[in-house]
Amino acid sequence: MTGPARPAALSHGERSLWFLHHLAPAESAYNIAAAARVRTPVDAGALERAFQALEARHAALRTTFPAIDGEPWRCVSAQGRLTLDCADAAGWSEARLRARLAEEAWRPFDLENGPLVRAALWTGASGGPVLLFVIHHIIADFWSLALLMRELSVLYREAAGGAPAALGPPGLPYEEHVRREQEVLSGGRGEALLDFWKRELAGLPVLDLGTDRPRPAVQTWRGDVCRLRLPGALTSALRAWSRTRHGTLFMTLTAAFQALLGRHSGQEDLAIGTARAGRSQSAMAGTVGYFVNQVVLRGDLSNDPPFAELVERTKRRVQAAFEHGDHPLSLLAERLQPERDASRTPFFQVLFVLQKETRGGEGLTAFAMGEEGVEVGPQDFRLESLVVPRPPAAFDLVLQAVDRQGGLSLSLLYNTDLFDATTMERMAGHFERLLAAAVAAPDGRLSSLPLLSEAEQHALQREWGSAGWEAAGTQTLATLVEAQAARRPEAPALVFTGGRLTYGELAERSRALAGRLRRWGAGPEVLVGVCLEPSPDLVVALFAIWQAGGAFLPLDPAYPPERLAFMVQDSGAPLVVTRRALAELDLPGARRLFVDAWEAPEGGGPAAVAAPRRENLAYLIYTSGSTGRPKGVAVSQGMAADHLGQVMERWGLTPGDRVLQFASPSFDIWLEETVPPLLAGAAVVLRGTEMWEPAGFLARIRALDLTVVDLPTAYWQQWIRDLGEVQPPEGLRLRLVSTGGEAMTAEAARLWFRSPLAGVRLLNGYGPTEAVISATFHPVDGPPATAAAVSLGFPLPGRSAHVLDAGGGLVPVGVAGELCLGGAGLARGYLRRPELTAERFIPDPFSAVAGGRLYRTGDLARRLADGSLDYLGRIDQQVKVRGYRIELGEIEAALESHPAVSAAVVLAGRDPAGGTSLVAYVATGGEEVPDPAELPGFLRRRLPEFMLPAGWVFLPALPLTANGKVDRRALAAIRPERKREDDGGSPRTPTEELLAGIFAEILGVERVGLAESFFALGGHSLLATRVTSRVRSVLGIELPLRIVFEEPTVER
């Protein structure tokens, strides 16, 4: 650098870009590139002199940003260094040309040494010479780029021997902008601006758009663009409608974009960013530099307003934001300290920019924004714009709109590590349809504005949403098993510790018990409870009840007596099959039939066995209830027979199979593990009451000669972790593993395919009890490449699955909504709970069958690009623990029945093994805290073991949000074991001593402990750069700035 000027202070915008560059110096997220074919003869020497004249005219083009003692400064060189890089492109294909454009355009700049602008001219290309101009955003904004391109053509004419360039003096020096910014911020105006943004950004949520891949832990910059040109008639209608509302096109487009994002995210409160020009004086119009300040536009979509009302809300928000837009966004981040997340930009992750053409600069705005095929410049220097491929993405998503020639050109710049091109193409189409609907019917509510094309609607509703299948005629489960017994009476049906039961013996015992049940009153629609541990008698009782025409009610003897008593009383079951050892159980209103005492009742004689019909009740299974009252799900014979027959086919069961019965009988999966093998003539191997350790599970599979196992996902995932690289034992016949009950993580699936069992077929099943056990099965054919969870697949034949928004409409691919299941495979509803049944089982608007219903699962899901279902979690407070569905409200209600508890909240979290665990937060009302050992015992007498919290936190009162609701986010931040925070102690090595001293010096504190976070002690981004500078000077180590963010403690 020759003849540098005195270092000058940076604007806050420049400081922000300087910091972002140093956070990722190898990236080019803030390069601005413009490329064009030169449509007129070009003199390379004259063009280079024109660029050099441009550099001499504008100080910004000669500016660099060195760091002095860790602080950035702006230095302007008196002499420029810009040259035109010329190359011969003869023989280059179009693909090679575009690739070279991207290579040169997105090559990073060196902010400290410069230059921060470069130009290239490639001649000999088949379409004519190609000009590339690249500049770093820190010295220019898009206004600047258009200004430079306009002046370049004038300077080129002079350099080529034409008339002298008639250019006025450039604008005021950039230092004037810095001075004015400091003046505004240092006075009362600065405090007023800060107060406004504190209020405006309070409680700002993160925009949660569905992505095609999991978000990387640290933000990436790879990008691409999807482009759309709106029809002229639509653009005219939007412009005219905006005028009728006394607003601007920008306000209308902002409202529409926020409405689109709301529909895609399901959020009513969201924020986007936009660019405010920042050129406060007309004398700055000719100044090249970075003047833009990004401002936050918060969108209020609450109560599903009409579009016209949303525009009014947006108008007020936009006006207020721009009136207070002099406060730099980067300074807001330092002062407000939003929660840090290395994977996202603070405040907003989506940007909207509308650029308008200026008089005399027609086409230059579109040229600067990278639109293809726009011709600009005078006749002696005519340029036609080219798109530069793979532009970097500084945000998740940027919508750029160019208002030119009476129309709107739109481009969606997106991060390719998050989104696919097809996703962006769909979103662009959704935006166009939303705009057209909004301007045609502005009084329509946001939820009514159509997004989907006809093709999307058909795919979601017909191609992916339902599958045809014919029911299994008049057969019932009991008759199907009887048929197997007739064909293969000597074949083993049940295998258990100490023996086995053949099909003939199973049928004989079932018929004998069925007769006794019939004499005692069992028959169609009569519930018969079975309170037995997993055993052959339990299976015998199941088929005996069905043969008697009755319905099966499982009563797990491991459940608390109070819960068993409730289930018997609530169901009205008049009979319970049990053992004498359980005779003391309170089973209100039920007669007991003991399987270990077969005496007939007085007056007993032979009773005819009633053949159940398909519409008769098959079983009733209780699931957790949000009000503290479990609810009984009633399933008919026909629905059960159809589904369990499908499972037999889906698993490919044959008489040679041996299938493990693993689940508890109170869990409907028990039926799926028990009945389909018996329909196929296979053997069911009973696990019994002992829980097997995952580490020894493979050995048990071999010892029992199992071919098929169906496991809770949590157990399977633990088994896979314990399996490691153990070689499978000789003679292993295992061919199928089916899992279900919780989401299968992609990492566990990857472990499976790295294990010795990778060749064993793997299925991922999903389904609530209300949808008759399993509604989907997904064959996991290989390790997932990027997904966080394994897909749920598609609905089984005869069923339907739709992802719906709050208004009951189909949501687009990739958008989260409630998973609703329909078709033939639904339960009747909840026993004696008509209001709850009507709430959860709703009319199916997509069914061609009269009276079709949908079950609202409460599960959050989305469609993937191939149409398969992706599980995202729960909408309500329901969770799954070890495969059991739990309503947290039921646990809370039980806790609040304790006299020492004034209020309680239960939250789900992750345990060290990666499963789900529960934490109870108990408010004692300021009274004496109950004994920590007392409440678990209190709950144990009322709830099953799987519903007991693993952690406990006792508080005088539960924290509340500003609107008076329990602040669950604040609770989740409290660890179950509340200990005084440890700062990690004093340094132990000379290096730790130096690092702790550097932290303390920069933070202005007396000492810093080994485990104390730099940011928790008040550090921010620019102070972090001082840390790296001090480490370099003191320790001689080049510490990447990113490390300070990822490991912000001395010891790490």
NORURSUL-V222227 format. One record per residue. N is the residue number from 1. RES is the residue in three letters. BURIAL is # if it has 16 or more other C-alpha atoms within 10 Angstrom, else .. Layout:
# NORURSUL-V222227
{{N/RES/BURIAL} {N/RES/BURIAL}}
This chain:
# NORURSUL-V222227
{{1/MET/#} {2/THR/.} {3/GLY/.} {4/PRO/.} {5/ALA/.} {6/ARG/.} {7/PRO/.} {8/ALA/.} {9/ALA/#} {10/LEU/#} {11/SER/#} {12/HIS/#} {13/GLY/#} {14/GLU/#} {15/ARG/#} {16/SER/#} {17/LEU/#} {18/TRP/#} {19/PHE/#} {20/LEU/#} {21/HIS/#} {22/HIS/#} {23/LEU/#} {24/ALA/#} {25/PRO/#} {26/ALA/.} {27/GLU/#} {28/SER/#} {29/ALA/#} {30/TYR/#} {31/ASN/#} {32/ILE/#} {33/ALA/#} {34/ALA/#} {35/ALA/#} {36/ALA/#} {37/ARG/#} {38/VAL/#} {39/ARG/#} {40/THR/.} {41/PRO/.} {42/VAL/#} {43/ASP/.} {44/ALA/#} {45/GLY/.} {46/ALA/#} {47/LEU/#} {48/GLU/#} {49/ARG/#} {50/ALA/#} {51/PHE/#} {52/GLN/#} {53/ALA/#} {54/LEU/#} {55/GLU/#} {56/ALA/#} {57/ARG/.} {58/HIS/#} {59/ALA/#} {60/ALA/#} {61/LEU/#} {62/ARG/#} {63/THR/#} {64/THR/#} {65/PHE/#} {66/PRO/#} {67/ALA/#} {68/ILE/.} {69/ASP/.} {70/GLY/#} {71/GLU/#} {72/PRO/#} {73/TRP/#} {74/ARG/#} {75/CYS/#} {76/VAL/#} {77/SER/#} {78/ALA/.} {79/GLN/.} {80/GLY/#} {81/ARG/#} {82/LEU/#} {83/THR/#} {84/LEU/#} {85/ASP/.} {86/CYS/#} {87/ALA/.} {88/ASP/.} {89/ALA/#} {90/ALA/.} {91/GLY/.} {92/TRP/.} {93/SER/.} {94/GLU/.} {95/ALA/.} {96/ARG/.} {97/LEU/#} {98/ARG/#} {99/ALA/.} {100/ARG/.} {101/LEU/#} {102/ALA/#} {103/GLU/.} {104/GLU/#} {105/ALA/#} {106/TRP/#} {107/ARG/.} {108/PRO/#} {109/PHE/#} {110/ASP/#} {111/LEU/#} {112/GLU/#} {113/ASN/.} {114/GLY/#} {115/PRO/#} {116/LEU/#} {117/VAL/#} {118/ARG/#} {119/ALA/#} {120/ALA/#} {121/LEU/#} {122/TRP/#} {123/THR/#} {124/GLY/.} {125/ALA/#} {126/SER/.} {127/GLY/.} {128/GLY/#} {129/PRO/#} {130/VAL/#} {131/LEU/#} {132/LEU/#} {133/PHE/#} {134/VAL/#} {135/ILE/#} {136/HIS/#} {137/HIS/#} {138/ILE/#} {139/ILE/#} {140/ALA/#} {141/ASP/#} {142/PHE/#} {143/TRP/#} {144/SER/#} {145/LEU/#} {146/ALA/#} {147/LEU/#} {148/LEU/#} {149/MET/#} {150/ARG/#} {151/GLU/#} {152/LEU/#} {153/SER/#} {154/VAL/#} {155/LEU/#} {156/TYR/#} {157/ARG/#} {158/GLU/#} {159/ALA/#} {160/ALA/#} {161/GLY/.} {162/GLY/.} {163/ALA/.} {164/PRO/.} {165/ALA/.} {166/ALA/.} {167/LEU/.} {168/GLY/.} {169/PRO/.} {170/PRO/.} {171/GLY/.} {172/LEU/#} {173/PRO/#} {174/TYR/#} {175/GLU/.} {176/GLU/.} {177/HIS/#} {178/VAL/#} {179/ARG/.} {180/ARG/.} {181/GLU/#} {182/GLN/.} {183/GLU/.} {184/VAL/.} {185/LEU/#} {186/SER/.} {187/GLY/.} {188/GLY/.} {189/ARG/.} {190/GLY/#} {191/GLU/.} {192/ALA/.} {193/LEU/#} {194/LEU/#} {195/ASP/.} {196/PHE/.} {197/TRP/#} {198/LYS/.} {199/ARG/.} {200/GLU/#} {201/LEU/#} {202/ALA/.} {203/GLY/.} {204/LEU/.} {205/PRO/.} {206/VAL/.} {207/LEU/#} {208/ASP/.} {209/LEU/#} {210/GLY/#} {211/THR/#} {212/ASP/#} {213/ARG/.} {214/PRO/.} {215/ARG/#} {216/PRO/.} {217/ALA/.} {218/VAL/.} {219/GLN/#} {220/THR/#} {221/TRP/#} {222/ARG/#} {223/GLY/#} {224/ASP/#} {225/VAL/#} {226/CYS/#} {227/ARG/#} {228/LEU/#} {229/ARG/.} {230/LEU/.} {231/PRO/.} {232/GLY/.} {233/ALA/.} {234/LEU/#} {235/THR/#} {236/SER/.} {237/ALA/.} {238/LEU/#} {239/ARG/#} {240/ALA/.} {241/TRP/#} {242/SER/#} {243/ARG/.} {244/THR/.} {245/ARG/.} {246/HIS/.} {247/GLY/#} {248/THR/#} {249/LEU/#} {250/PHE/#} {251/MET/#} {252/THR/#} {253/LEU/#} {254/THR/#} {255/ALA/#} {256/ALA/#} {257/PHE/#} {258/GLN/#} {259/ALA/#} {260/LEU/#} {261/LEU/#} {262/GLY/#} {263/ARG/#} {264/HIS/#} {265/SER/#} {266/GLY/#} {267/GLN/#} {268/GLU/#} {269/ASP/#} {270/LEU/#} {271/ALA/#} {272/ILE/#} {273/GLY/#} {274/THR/#} {275/ALA/#} {276/ARG/#} {277/ALA/#} {278/GLY/#} {279/ARG/#} {280/SER/.} {281/GLN/.} {282/SER/.} {283/ALA/.} {284/MET/#} {285/ALA/.} {286/GLY/#} {287/THR/#} {288/VAL/#} {289/GLY/#} {290/TYR/#} {291/PHE/#} {292/VAL/#} {293/ASN/#} {294/GLN/#} {295/VAL/#} {296/VAL/#} {297/LEU/#} {298/ARG/#} {299/GLY/#} {300/ASP/#} {301/LEU/#} {302/SER/.} {303/ASN/.} {304/ASP/#} {305/PRO/#} {306/PRO/#} {307/PHE/#} {308/ALA/#} {309/GLU/#} {310/LEU/#} {311/VAL/#} {312/GLU/#} {313/ARG/#} {314/THR/#} {315/LYS/#} {316/ARG/.} {317/ARG/#} {318/VAL/#} {319/GLN/.} {320/ALA/.} {321/ALA/#} {322/PHE/#} {323/GLU/.} {324/HIS/#} {325/GLY/#} {326/ASP/#} {327/HIS/#} {328/PRO/#} {329/LEU/#} {330/SER/#} {331/LEU/.} {332/LEU/#} {333/ALA/#} {334/GLU/.} {335/ARG/.} {336/LEU/.} {337/GLN/.} {338/PRO/.} {339/GLU/.} {340/ARG/.} {341/ASP/.} {342/ALA/.} {343/SER/.} {344/ARG/#} {345/THR/.} {346/PRO/#} {347/PHE/#} {348/PHE/#} {349/GLN/#} {350/VAL/#} {351/LEU/#} {352/PHE/#} {353/VAL/#} {354/LEU/#} {355/GLN/#} {356/LYS/#} {357/GLU/#} {358/THR/.} {359/ARG/.} {360/GLY/.} {361/GLY/.} {362/GLU/#} {363/GLY/#} {364/LEU/#} {365/THR/#} {366/ALA/#} {367/PHE/#} {368/ALA/#} {369/MET/#} {370/GLY/#} {371/GLU/#} {372/GLU/#} {373/GLY/.} {374/VAL/#} {375/GLU/#} {376/VAL/#} {377/GLY/#} {378/PRO/.} {379/GLN/.} {380/ASP/.} {381/PHE/#} {382/ARG/#} {383/LEU/#} {384/GLU/#} {385/SER/#} {386/LEU/#} {387/VAL/#} {388/VAL/#} {389/PRO/#} {390/ARG/#} {391/PRO/#} {392/PRO/#} {393/ALA/#} {394/ALA/#} {395/PHE/#} {396/ASP/#} {397/LEU/#} {398/VAL/#} {399/LEU/#} {400/GLN/#} {401/ALA/#} {402/VAL/#} {403/ASP/#} {404/ARG/#} {405/GLN/.} {406/GLY/.} {407/GLY/#} {408/LEU/#} {409/SER/#} {410/LEU/#} {411/SER/#} {412/LEU/#} {413/LEU/#} {414/TYR/#} {415/ASN/#} {416/THR/#} {417/ASP/#} {418/LEU/#} {419/PHE/#} {420/ASP/#} {421/ALA/.} {422/THR/.} {423/THR/#} {424/MET/#} {425/GLU/#} {426/ARG/#} {427/MET/#} {428/ALA/#} {429/GLY/#} {430/HIS/#} {431/PHE/#} {432/GLU/#} {433/ARG/#} {434/LEU/#} {435/LEU/#} {436/ALA/#} {437/ALA/#} {438/ALA/#} {439/VAL/#} {440/ALA/.} {441/ALA/.} {442/PRO/#} {443/ASP/.} {444/GLY/#} {445/ARG/#} {446/LEU/#} {447/SER/#} {448/SER/#} {449/LEU/#} {450/PRO/#} {451/LEU/#} {452/LEU/#} {453/SER/.} {454/GLU/.} {455/ALA/.} {456/GLU/#} {457/GLN/.} {458/HIS/.} {459/ALA/.} {460/LEU/#} {461/GLN/#} {462/ARG/.} {463/GLU/.} {464/TRP/#} {465/GLY/#} {466/SER/#} {467/ALA/#} {468/GLY/.} {469/TRP/.} {470/GLU/.} {471/ALA/#} {472/ALA/.} {473/GLY/.} {474/THR/.} {475/GLN/#} {476/THR/#} {477/LEU/#} {478/ALA/#} {479/THR/#} {480/LEU/#} {481/VAL/#} {482/GLU/#} {483/ALA/.} {484/GLN/#} {485/ALA/#} {486/ALA/.} {487/ARG/.} {488/ARG/.} {489/PRO/#} {490/GLU/.} {491/ALA/#} {492/PRO/#} {493/ALA/#} {494/LEU/#} {495/VAL/#} {496/PHE/.} {497/THR/.} {498/GLY/.} {499/GLY/.} {500/ARG/#} {501/LEU/#} {502/THR/#} {503/TYR/#} {504/GLY/#} {505/GLU/#} {506/LEU/#} {507/ALA/#} {508/GLU/#} {509/ARG/#} {510/SER/#} {511/ARG/#} {512/ALA/#} {513/LEU/#} {514/ALA/#} {515/GLY/#} {516/ARG/#} {517/LEU/#} {518/ARG/#} {519/ARG/#} {520/TRP/#} {521/GLY/.} {522/ALA/#} {523/GLY/#} {524/PRO/#} {525/GLU/#} {526/VAL/#} {527/LEU/#} {528/VAL/#} {529/GLY/#} {530/VAL/#} {531/CYS/#} {532/LEU/#} {533/GLU/#} {534/PRO/#} {535/SER/#} {536/PRO/#} {537/ASP/#} {538/LEU/#} {539/VAL/#} {540/VAL/#} {541/ALA/#} {542/LEU/#} {543/PHE/#} {544/ALA/#} {545/ILE/#} {546/TRP/#} {547/GLN/#} {548/ALA/#} {549/GLY/#} {550/GLY/#} {551/ALA/#} {552/PHE/#} {553/LEU/#} {554/PRO/#} {555/LEU/#} {556/ASP/#} {557/PRO/#} {558/ALA/.} {559/TYR/#} {560/PRO/#} {561/PRO/#} {562/GLU/.} {563/ARG/#} {564/LEU/#} {565/ALA/#} {566/PHE/#} {567/MET/#} {568/VAL/#} {569/GLN/#} {570/ASP/#} {571/SER/#} {572/GLY/#} {573/ALA/#} {574/PRO/#} {575/LEU/#} {576/VAL/#} {577/VAL/#} {578/THR/#} {579/ARG/#} {580/ARG/.} {581/ALA/.} {582/LEU/.} {583/ALA/.} {584/GLU/.} {585/LEU/.} {586/ASP/.} {587/LEU/#} {588/PRO/#} {589/GLY/.} {590/ALA/#} {591/ARG/.} {592/ARG/#} {593/LEU/#} {594/PHE/#} {595/VAL/#} {596/ASP/.} {597/ALA/.} {598/TRP/.} {599/GLU/.} {600/ALA/.} {601/PRO/.} {602/GLU/.} {603/GLY/.} {604/GLY/.} {605/GLY/.} {606/PRO/.} {607/ALA/.} {608/ALA/.} {609/VAL/#} {610/ALA/#} {611/ALA/#} {612/PRO/#} {613/ARG/#} {614/ARG/#} {615/GLU/#} {616/ASN/#} {617/LEU/#} {618/ALA/#} {619/TYR/#} {620/LEU/#} {621/ILE/#} {622/TYR/#} {623/THR/#} {624/SER/#} {625/GLY/#} {626/SER/#} {627/THR/.} {628/GLY/#} {629/ARG/#} {630/PRO/#} {631/LYS/#} {632/GLY/#} {633/VAL/#} {634/ALA/#} {635/VAL/#} {636/SER/#} {637/GLN/#} {638/GLY/#} {639/MET/#} {640/ALA/#} {641/ALA/#} {642/ASP/#} {643/HIS/#} {644/LEU/#} {645/GLY/#} {646/GLN/#} {647/VAL/#} {648/MET/#} {649/GLU/.} {650/ARG/.} {651/TRP/#} {652/GLY/.} {653/LEU/#} {654/THR/#} {655/PRO/#} {656/GLY/.} {657/ASP/#} {658/ARG/#} {659/VAL/#} {660/LEU/#} {661/GLN/#} {662/PHE/#} {663/ALA/#} {664/SER/#} {665/PRO/#} {666/SER/#} {667/PHE/#} {668/ASP/#} {669/ILE/#} {670/TRP/#} {671/LEU/#} {672/GLU/#} {673/GLU/#} {674/THR/#} {675/VAL/#} {676/PRO/#} {677/PRO/#} {678/LEU/#} {679/LEU/#} {680/ALA/#} {681/GLY/#} {682/ALA/#} {683/ALA/#} {684/VAL/#} {685/VAL/#} {686/LEU/#} {687/ARG/#} {688/GLY/#} {689/THR/.} {690/GLU/.} {691/MET/.} {692/TRP/.} {693/GLU/.} {694/PRO/#} {695/ALA/.} {696/GLY/.} {697/PHE/.} {698/LEU/#} {699/ALA/.} {700/ARG/.} {701/ILE/#} {702/ARG/#} {703/ALA/.} {704/LEU/#} {705/ASP/#} {706/LEU/#} {707/THR/#} {708/VAL/#} {709/VAL/#} {710/ASP/#} {711/LEU/#} {712/PRO/#} {713/THR/#} {714/ALA/#} {715/TYR/#} {716/TRP/#} {717/GLN/#} {718/GLN/#} {719/TRP/#} {720/ILE/#} {721/ARG/#} {722/ASP/.} {723/LEU/#} {724/GLY/.} {725/GLU/.} {726/VAL/.} {727/GLN/.} {728/PRO/.} {729/PRO/.} {730/GLU/.} {731/GLY/.} {732/LEU/#} {733/ARG/#} {734/LEU/#} {735/ARG/#} {736/LEU/#} {737/VAL/#} {738/SER/#} {739/THR/#} {740/GLY/#} {741/GLY/#} {742/GLU/#} {743/ALA/#} {744/MET/#} {745/THR/#} {746/ALA/#} {747/GLU/#} {748/ALA/#} {749/ALA/#} {750/ARG/#} {751/LEU/#} {752/TRP/#} {753/PHE/#} {754/ARG/.} {755/SER/#} {756/PRO/.} {757/LEU/#} {758/ALA/#} {759/GLY/.} {760/VAL/#} {761/ARG/#} {762/LEU/#} {763/LEU/#} {764/ASN/#} {765/GLY/#} {766/TYR/#} {767/GLY/#} {768/PRO/#} {769/THR/#} {770/GLU/#} {771/ALA/#} {772/VAL/#} {773/ILE/#} {774/SER/#} {775/ALA/#} {776/THR/#} {777/PHE/#} {778/HIS/#} {779/PRO/.} {780/VAL/#} {781/ASP/.} {782/GLY/.} {783/PRO/#} {784/PRO/#} {785/ALA/.} {786/THR/.} {787/ALA/#} {788/ALA/#} {789/ALA/#} {790/VAL/#} {791/SER/#} {792/LEU/#} {793/GLY/#} {794/PHE/#} {795/PRO/#} {796/LEU/#} {797/PRO/#} {798/GLY/#} {799/ARG/#} {800/SER/#} {801/ALA/#} {802/HIS/#} {803/VAL/#} {804/LEU/#} {805/ASP/#} {806/ALA/.} {807/GLY/.} {808/GLY/.} {809/GLY/.} {810/LEU/#} {811/VAL/#} {812/PRO/#} {813/VAL/#} {814/GLY/#} {815/VAL/#} {816/ALA/#} {817/GLY/#} {818/GLU/#} {819/LEU/#} {820/CYS/#} {821/LEU/#} {822/GLY/#} {823/GLY/#} {824/ALA/#} {825/GLY/#} {826/LEU/#} {827/ALA/#} {828/ARG/#} {829/GLY/#} {830/TYR/#} {831/LEU/#} {832/ARG/.} {833/ARG/.} {834/PRO/.} {835/GLU/.} {836/LEU/.} {837/THR/#} {838/ALA/.} {839/GLU/.} {840/ARG/#} {841/PHE/#} {842/ILE/#} {843/PRO/.} {844/ASP/#} {845/PRO/.} {846/PHE/#} {847/SER/#} {848/ALA/.} {849/VAL/.} {850/ALA/.} {851/GLY/.} {852/GLY/#} {853/ARG/#} {854/LEU/#} {855/TYR/#} {856/ARG/#} {857/THR/#} {858/GLY/#} {859/ASP/#} {860/LEU/#} {861/ALA/#} {862/ARG/#} {863/ARG/#} {864/LEU/#} {865/ALA/.} {866/ASP/.} {867/GLY/#} {868/SER/#} {869/LEU/#} {870/ASP/#} {871/TYR/#} {872/LEU/#} {873/GLY/#} {874/ARG/#} {875/ILE/.} {876/ASP/.} {877/GLN/.} {878/GLN/#} {879/VAL/#} {880/LYS/#} {881/VAL/#} {882/ARG/#} {883/GLY/#} {884/TYR/#} {885/ARG/#} {886/ILE/#} {887/GLU/#} {888/LEU/#} {889/GLY/#} {890/GLU/#} {891/ILE/#} {892/GLU/#} {893/ALA/#} {894/ALA/#} {895/LEU/#} {896/GLU/#} {897/SER/.} {898/HIS/.} {899/PRO/.} {900/ALA/#} {901/VAL/#} {902/SER/#} {903/ALA/#} {904/ALA/#} {905/VAL/#} {906/VAL/#} {907/LEU/#} {908/ALA/#} {909/GLY/.} {910/ARG/.} {911/ASP/.} {912/PRO/.} {913/ALA/.} {914/GLY/.} {915/GLY/#} {916/THR/#} {917/SER/#} {918/LEU/#} {919/VAL/#} {920/ALA/#} {921/TYR/#} {922/VAL/#} {923/ALA/#} {924/THR/#} {925/GLY/.} {926/GLY/.} {927/GLU/.} {928/GLU/.} {929/VAL/.} {930/PRO/.} {931/ASP/.} {932/PRO/.} {933/ALA/.} {934/GLU/.} {935/LEU/#} {936/PRO/#} {937/GLY/.} {938/PHE/.} {939/LEU/#} {940/ARG/#} {941/ARG/.} {942/ARG/#} {943/LEU/#} {944/PRO/.} {945/GLU/.} {946/PHE/#} {947/MET/#} {948/LEU/#} {949/PRO/#} {950/ALA/.} {951/GLY/#} {952/TRP/#} {953/VAL/#} {954/PHE/#} {955/LEU/#} {956/PRO/#} {957/ALA/.} {958/LEU/#} {959/PRO/#} {960/LEU/.} {961/THR/.} {962/ALA/.} {963/ASN/.} {964/GLY/.} {965/LYS/.} {966/VAL/.} {967/ASP/.} {968/ARG/#} {969/ARG/.} {970/ALA/.} {971/LEU/#} {972/ALA/.} {973/ALA/.} {974/ILE/.} {975/ARG/.} {976/PRO/#} {977/GLU/.} {978/ARG/.} {979/LYS/.} {980/ARG/.} {981/GLU/.} {982/ASP/.} {983/ASP/.} {984/GLY/.} {985/GLY/.} {986/SER/.} {987/PRO/#} {988/ARG/.} {989/THR/.} {990/PRO/.} {991/THR/.} {992/GLU/#} {993/GLU/#} {994/LEU/#} {995/LEU/#} {996/ALA/#} {997/GLY/#} {998/ILE/#} {999/PHE/#} {1000/ALA/#} {1001/GLU/.} {1002/ILE/.} {1003/LEU/#} {1004/GLY/.} {1005/VAL/.} {1006/GLU/.} {1007/ARG/.} {1008/VAL/#} {1009/GLY/#} {1010/LEU/#} {1011/ALA/#} {1012/GLU/#} {1013/SER/#} {1014/PHE/#} {1015/PHE/#} {1016/ALA/.} {1017/LEU/.} {1018/GLY/.} {1019/GLY/#} {1020/HIS/#} {1021/SER/#} {1022/LEU/#} {1023/LEU/#} {1024/ALA/#} {1025/THR/#} {1026/ARG/#} {1027/VAL/#} {1028/THR/#} {1029/SER/#} {1030/ARG/#} {1031/VAL/#} {1032/ARG/.} {1033/SER/.} {1034/VAL/.} {1035/LEU/.} {1036/GLY/.} {1037/ILE/.} {1038/GLU/.} {1039/LEU/#} {1040/PRO/.} {1041/LEU/#} {1042/ARG/#} {1043/ILE/.} {1044/VAL/#} {1045/PHE/#} {1046/GLU/.} {1047/GLU/.} {1048/PRO/#} {1049/THR/#} {1050/VAL/#} {1051/GLU/#} {1052/ARG/.}}
